Amino acid sequence: MATFSETKTPYEFLIRWDNNGVIQGAHIAFLETVLKDEQVITQTQSSVESVEIAGQLGFPLSDVLSQIQIDALKQVDVLNLEIEVLKSEIEILKNPA
């Protein structure tokens, strides 16, 4: 009797940055494969789904990246925000009212 199985493997990982190099969003798509007796019958790309970054809900980033990489990306977000705040403060000091 034939044996059928299904697999779901990462197919595509997309990250978008803004003009300042800050990550704006990320998505992942999977390749869904149906096998019959370990021979591929069909393969289809799934719809993309959001990836969990900057505290947003979505596909668990830990399934794609290591914890070190996740921590580094979170730190980049924090540091970029601090840079923007400091730039604003510098402009205020340069141009007092």
C-alpha positions as CSV (number, residue, x, y, z in Angstrom):
1,M,0.0,0.0,0.0
2,A,1.2,3.5,-0.9
3,T,2.5,5.8,1.9
4,F,1.6,9.5,1.7
5,S,3.2,12.2,3.7
6,E,3.4,16.0,3.7
7,T,6.2,18.3,4.5
8,K,6.4,22.1,5.1
9,T,9.8,23.7,4.6
10,P,10.9,27.3,4.6
11,Y,11.0,28.6,1.0
12,E,11.4,32.4,1.1
13,F,12.3,34.9,3.8
14,L,11.9,38.6,3.0
15,I,13.0,41.6,5.1
16,R,12.3,45.2,4.2
17,W,14.3,48.1,5.5
18,D,13.5,51.9,5.3
19,N,15.9,54.5,4.0
20,N,17.7,54.7,7.4
21,G,18.3,50.9,7.6
22,V,15.6,50.2,10.1
23,I,13.7,47.0,9.6
24,Q,10.1,47.8,8.6
25,G,8.7,44.2,8.3
26,A,9.5,40.6,7.5
27,H,7.6,37.8,5.8
28,I,8.1,34.1,5.3
29,A,6.7,31.6,2.8
30,F,6.9,27.8,2.9
31,L,7.0,25.1,0.3
32,E,4.3,22.5,1.0
33,T,5.2,19.1,-0.5
34,V,3.0,16.0,-0.8
35,L,4.9,12.7,-1.2
36,K,3.8,9.3,-2.2
37,D,6.3,6.6,-1.2
38,E,8.9,9.4,-0.8
39,Q,8.4,10.6,-4.3
40,V,7.2,14.2,-4.8
41,I,3.6,14.4,-6.1
42,T,3.0,18.1,-5.7
43,Q,4.8,21.2,-4.4
44,T,3.1,24.5,-3.8
45,Q,4.3,27.7,-2.2
46,S,2.2,28.8,0.7
47,S,0.9,32.3,1.2
48,V,3.4,34.6,3.0
49,E,2.9,35.2,6.6
50,S,4.3,38.0,8.9
51,V,7.3,37.2,11.0
52,E,7.4,38.2,14.6
53,I,9.8,41.2,15.0
54,A,9.9,44.1,17.3
55,G,7.3,42.5,19.6
56,Q,4.7,42.1,16.8
57,L,2.7,38.9,16.4
58,G,3.6,36.6,13.6
59,F,5.6,33.5,12.6
60,P,8.1,32.8,15.4
61,L,11.4,34.3,14.4
62,S,13.1,31.8,16.5
63,D,12.2,29.1,14.0
64,V,14.3,30.9,11.4
65,L,17.1,32.7,13.4
66,S,19.2,31.8,16.4
67,Q,18.5,33.6,19.7
68,I,21.8,35.5,19.3
69,Q,20.5,36.9,16.0
70,I,17.1,37.7,17.4
71,D,18.7,39.6,20.3
72,A,21.0,41.5,17.9
73,L,18.0,42.6,15.8
74,K,16.1,43.7,18.9
75,Q,19.1,45.7,20.0
76,V,19.4,47.3,16.6
77,D,15.8,48.5,16.9
78,V,16.5,49.9,20.4
79,L,19.7,51.7,19.2
80,N,18.1,53.1,16.1
81,L,15.3,54.6,18.2
82,E,17.9,56.1,20.6
83,I,19.7,57.6,17.7
84,E,16.5,59.3,16.4
85,V,15.8,60.7,19.9
86,L,19.3,62.0,20.2
87,K,19.2,63.6,16.7
88,S,16.0,65.4,17.7
89,E,17.6,66.6,20.9
90,I,20.7,67.9,19.0
91,E,18.5,69.8,16.6
92,I,16.6,71.4,19.6
93,L,19.9,72.4,21.2
94,K,21.2,73.8,17.8
95,N,18.1,75.9,17.3
96,P,16.9,77.1,20.7
97,A,13.5,78.9,20.7
